Amino acid sequence: MKPLYKLFIVFIGATLITGCKKYVDIKTQGSLVPNQAINYRYLLNGTSNFESNPNLADLASDDINIVDAAQINSLSGSLFYAYYINSYTWKPVIYTLGTLYEQDDNWNRMYNNILYCNTIISELPAATGTDAEKAEMTAEAKVHRADAYLALVNTYAKPYNSATAATDLGVPLILTQTVSQNLNRASVQAVYNQIIVDLTSAIPALPTAQSYNTLPSKVSAYGELARCYLYMNDYSNANRYADLALSLRNTLNDLGALTSVSSANYPRRIVDPEILLSKTAFGNPFSFSPTALRLSDDLLAVLGTTDQRYALFTVPASTISSTYTGRYGYREARIGEVRNVGPNVPEMMLIKAEYYARNNDATNAMLWVNNLRVKRFKPADYVLLTATSAADALNKVIDERRREFFCRMLRWWDMRRLKSETAFQKTYTRTVNGTTYTLAPNSNRYVFPIAEYLTNLNPELEKNP
């Protein structure tokens, strides 16, 4: 048993809703009134409390390849950027103990999100307000909590395997906030079970739509469930919830109609019709030196040069630095928004495509792939994709996921879930400062280590191999 402060960074805002009992009856000035449900609406509307997702996946995936000495020197010469290079090279230690940067802000931020969610869920029943508004806010908090646990279990635990999930170490499953808690890691199965319970129980009370994508709605929960089941390899349920999501929202942005993108002509994240729930990669944008993401030759070969995702969201190295080479991801800088990693319409379409491919229906698989691709090319460049078999269709679906989600977390998640399938197995290598690093299909490095700072303070928090 360890005090929570030893595991989590608790932001000052949390104390505003968990203050000492002796202050409960003091009347506050302005619109906030103690014990009123409206306070929790204000909390839920604070998007910075709930939007963050980990950014380590973008550094570890095969979407990027850092080869320029100038960039490597900039990243290697600073402890501030040590996590970047350590993640990129799949090291067993990402955050070095005894330095100013020994804590994992990704882990801390996700559990801070969960703290807010738990506070809302536990305190709302006693607040003054209508049952309907309290039920809706509780449901929103459950969706955010489910998203946080889905991100955590796909970062710090093994990929889901039905044969071993009941014994594989997941992450601490904290559903109520107390002074001290047992921080042993729940199983991967238990974490996924809780995600599903949170999302399915939230759906009845959620509104069909919200004014902004930062606020969960029914389509958000359906999208999260479709993603959750995909990473459980339960393609039937993934398809089912993707269908439900698309029945409520199915608009695609037509990239083929654009000659350039900017904050002036591309929808803002909070109202983008493609986004089912806005979630952002934690930290600063990765479009600028030295943390710009240099795209791998492998990804660029899959992407192709006539694809609007190439033309609009990538740039030559000269845009980033005169000393860099190759091509870089530039989506954030182009549209003036941090990377959305929340569920979206293209993801639902490609989940359906994968479902059909895995059920020996290449025709419908390619139908869904092409329904997306027609909005990703200029009309003169668009070519209908076909598949010779279900296996070929599955390869094309996975390739399309790479094109659509590059540098946005899901490629690393896909690498994890696909590494046990012969058709997608690959050994990756990277060389930095003369040292070569290898990631084999059976490597433990597909699971990020929990920071030593945390495991030293909390011995019951089992380490990853």
Buried (B, 14 or more C-beta within 10 A) or exposed (E): EBEBEBBBEBBEEBEEBEEEEEEEEEEEEEEEEBEBBBBBBEBBEEBEBBBBBBBBBBBBBBBBBBBBEBBBEBBBEEEEBBBBBBBBBBBEEBBBEEEEBBBBBBBBBBBBBBBBBBBBBBBBEEBEBEEEBBBBBBBBBBBBBBBBBBBBBBBBBBBBBEEEBEEBBBBBBBBEBEEEBEBEBBBBBBBBBBBBEBBBBBBEBBBEEBEBBBBBBBBBBBBBBBBBBBBBBBBEBBBBBBBBBBEBBBEBBEBBEBEEBEEEEBBBBBEBBBBBBBBBBBBEBBBBBBBBBBBBEBBBEBBEEEBBBBBBBBBEBEBBBEBBBBBBBBBBBBBBBBBBBBBBBBBBBBBBBBBBBBBEBBEBBBBBBBBBBBBBBBEEBBEEBEBEEBBBBBBBBBBBBBBBBBBBBBBBBBBBBBBEEEEBEEEBEBEBEEEEBEBBBEBEBBBBBBBBBBBEBBEEBBBBE
